[in-house]
């Protein structure tokens, strides 16, 4: 029951990875004006005629490549937002073009956090976080390697954790995400049937072959 429940919760929260490709666009004005790149299409013959930038700013610089985020509202009428989009562009200093490095498109009402970049012993790891209209959270993780962002698989470790929990207890996987800064995660435990347990799991994480893995699990008293 413990593994079955954890597996059911796990399956419910697997999210699609952010789209990545290498479209090239003009860098000038990138933080102020929408550009058609990757899966972003707008205009008279597109699904959405209007596009506006809701946030555009520098994020980080790695290997002489400046990273810039651009958050878009896409709509059929000016001022309306029927879809949200996030794109991470890379621009090498003093060059006129920028490259699409990462991109995701989400429903209206989605809110994006600023990308978070941390240096770990496993490399530079970027976290993209989005709060979806249904109240859930979706995160994508990437490791910087050879001038590009390589996806880091972030959900399979939950199965490793499930196998190490006390018999009859599980986690709500939808609420558990790696913290790349501390390379750890916190998980409140639940008994079969969904009742809250008085225990929580503190998980030390590692990255191996571009996936998060469980390094150590410590059971503690829940503070909730």
C-alpha positions in Angstrom: 0.0 0.0 0.0 2.8 2.4 0.9 4.5 2.1 -2.5 1.3 2.0 -4.4 0.0 5.2 -2.8 3.3 7.0 -3.3 3.4 5.8 -7.0 -0.2 7.1 -7.6 0.7 10.5 -6.2 3.9 10.5 -8.2 2.1 9.8 -11.4 -0.2 12.7 -10.9 2.4 15.4 -10.8 4.8 14.5 -13.6 5.0 17.7 -15.7 6.2 18.3 -19.2 9.7 19.6 -19.5 10.4 23.1 -20.7 10.8 23.2 -24.4 14.4 23.8 -25.6 15.7 24.6 -29.1 18.2 26.9 -30.8 16.2 29.6 -32.6 18.2 32.8 -33.2 16.7 36.2 -32.9 17.9 39.8 -32.8 19.0 40.8 -29.3 18.1 44.5 -29.5 14.9 45.2 -27.6 14.5 41.6 -26.5 13.5 42.6 -22.9 10.8 45.0 -24.1 9.2 43.4 -27.2 7.8 40.0 -27.9 9.7 37.9 -30.5 8.5 34.9 -32.5 10.9 32.2 -31.5 10.6 28.5 -30.6 6.9 27.7 -30.1 5.9 31.4 -29.7 3.7 32.5 -32.6 1.5 35.5 -32.7 0.0 37.9 -35.3 -2.9 38.0 -37.8 -2.6 34.4 -39.0 -1.7 32.8 -35.6 -3.8 31.5 -32.8 -3.1 34.6 -30.8 -2.9 38.0 -32.4 -1.5 39.9 -29.5 1.6 39.5 -27.3 3.1 41.6 -24.5 6.1 41.3 -22.3 5.2 41.2 -18.6 8.8 40.8 -17.4 12.2 41.0 -19.1 15.5 41.1 -17.4 19.0 39.7 -17.1 19.3 36.4 -15.1 22.9 35.3 -15.0 26.2 35.1 -17.0 27.9 31.8 -17.6 30.9 31.2 -19.9 30.6 34.8 -21.2 27.0 34.2 -22.2 24.4 36.5 -20.7 21.1 34.9 -19.9 17.9 37.0 -20.2 14.3 36.0 -19.3 11.2 37.2 -21.2 7.7 36.4 -19.8 4.9 36.9 -22.3 1.1 37.2 -22.3 -0.5 35.9 -25.4 -4.1 36.8 -26.2 -6.7 37.3 -29.0 -7.5 40.9 -27.7 -5.0 43.5 -26.6 -4.7 43.6 -22.8 -6.0 40.0 -22.3 -3.8 37.0 -21.4 -5.1 33.6 -22.7 -1.7 31.9 -22.4 1.5 32.6 -20.6 5.0 31.9 -21.9 8.5 31.9 -20.6 11.7 32.0 -22.7 15.3 32.1 -21.6 17.6 33.7 -24.2 21.4 33.6 -24.3 23.5 36.4 -25.8 27.3 36.4 -26.0 28.5 39.9 -25.1 28.9 42.4 -28.0 27.1 40.2 -30.5 23.8 41.2 -32.2 21.9 38.0 -31.9 20.4 35.9 -29.0 19.6 32.2 -28.9 16.5 30.5 -27.4 17.9 28.3 -24.7 14.7 27.2 -22.8 11.0 27.8 -23.3 7.7 26.8 -21.8 4.1 27.7 -22.5 1.3 27.5 -19.8 -2.3 28.4 -19.2 -3.5 31.9 -18.4 -3.1 32.7 -14.7 0.3 31.0 -14.5 2.9 32.9 -12.5 6.6 32.4 -13.1 9.3 33.0 -10.5 12.6 34.5 -11.6 14.9 31.6 -12.6 17.2 30.6 -9.7 20.8 29.7 -10.5 23.0 28.0 -7.8 26.5 26.6 -7.9 26.7 23.0 -6.5 29.4 20.4 -6.5 27.4 18.8 -9.3 27.6 21.9 -11.4 25.6 25.1 -12.0 21.9 24.2 -11.6 19.0 26.4 -12.8 15.5 26.1 -11.4 12.5 27.3 -13.4 9.4 27.5 -11.1 5.8 28.1 -12.2 2.7 28.4 -10.1 -0.3 27.1 -12.2 -3.9 28.3 -12.0 -5.1 25.1 -10.2 -2.8 26.0 -7.3 -0.1 23.4 -8.1 3.6 24.1 -8.7 5.7 22.9 -11.6 9.5 23.0 -11.6 12.1 22.2 -14.2 15.8 21.8 -13.4 18.8 22.1 -15.7 22.6 21.7 -15.4 25.0 24.0 -17.4 27.2 21.8 -19.6 29.3 22.8 -22.7 27.3 26.0 -23.3 23.8 24.6 -23.0 21.3 23.7 -20.4 20.9 19.9 -19.9 17.6 18.8 -18.2 18.0 17.2 -14.8 15.3 14.6 -14.1 13.6 15.6 -10.9 10.8 13.2 -10.1 12.1 9.6 -10.2 13.9 10.0 -6.9 10.5 10.1 -5.2 10.2 6.4 -5.9 13.6 5.8 -4.2 12.2 7.8 -1.2 9.0 5.7 -1.1 11.0 2.5 -0.7 12.7 3.9 2.3 9.6 5.1 4.2 8.1 3.3 7.2 5.5 0.6 6.2 2.1 2.1 5.7 3.3 5.7 5.1 3.6 7.7 2.0 4.1 11.3 0.8 2.2 13.9 -1.2 4.6 14.1 -4.1 2.8 17.1 -5.6 4.2 19.2 -2.7 7.8 17.9 -2.7 10.5 19.4 -5.0 14.3 19.4 -4.7 15.9 22.5 -3.3 19.0 22.8 -5.5 20.6 25.4 -3.1 20.8 22.9 -0.2 20.5 19.7 -2.3 17.7 18.5 -0.1 14.0 18.1 0.2 11.4 18.0 3.0 8.4 15.6 2.8 5.5 15.3 5.3 4.4 11.8 5.7 0.8 10.5 5.4 -0.7 7.2 6.5 -2.7 4.9 4.2 -6.1 6.6 3.6 -4.6 10.1 3.6 -4.4 10.9 7.3 -1.5 13.0 8.3 1.4 11.3 10.1 3.4 12.8 13.0 6.6 12.2 11.0 8.4 14.0 8.2 11.3 12.9 6.0 14.4 15.1 5.5 16.1 13.9 2.3 19.7 14.6 1.2 19.9 14.6 -2.6 22.7 14.2 -5.1 22.8 14.5 -8.9 24.0 11.4 -10.9 23.8 11.1 -14.7 21.6 14.2 -14.8 19.0 13.0 -12.4 18.3 13.7 -8.7 19.0 10.7 -6.5 18.4 10.0 -2.8 21.6 10.2 -0.8 20.2 9.9 2.7 16.8 9.9 4.4 16.3 11.1 8.0 12.9 10.8 9.7 11.9 13.6 12.1 8.9 14.8 14.0 6.6 16.9 11.8 6.3 20.5 12.8 2.8 21.0 11.2 
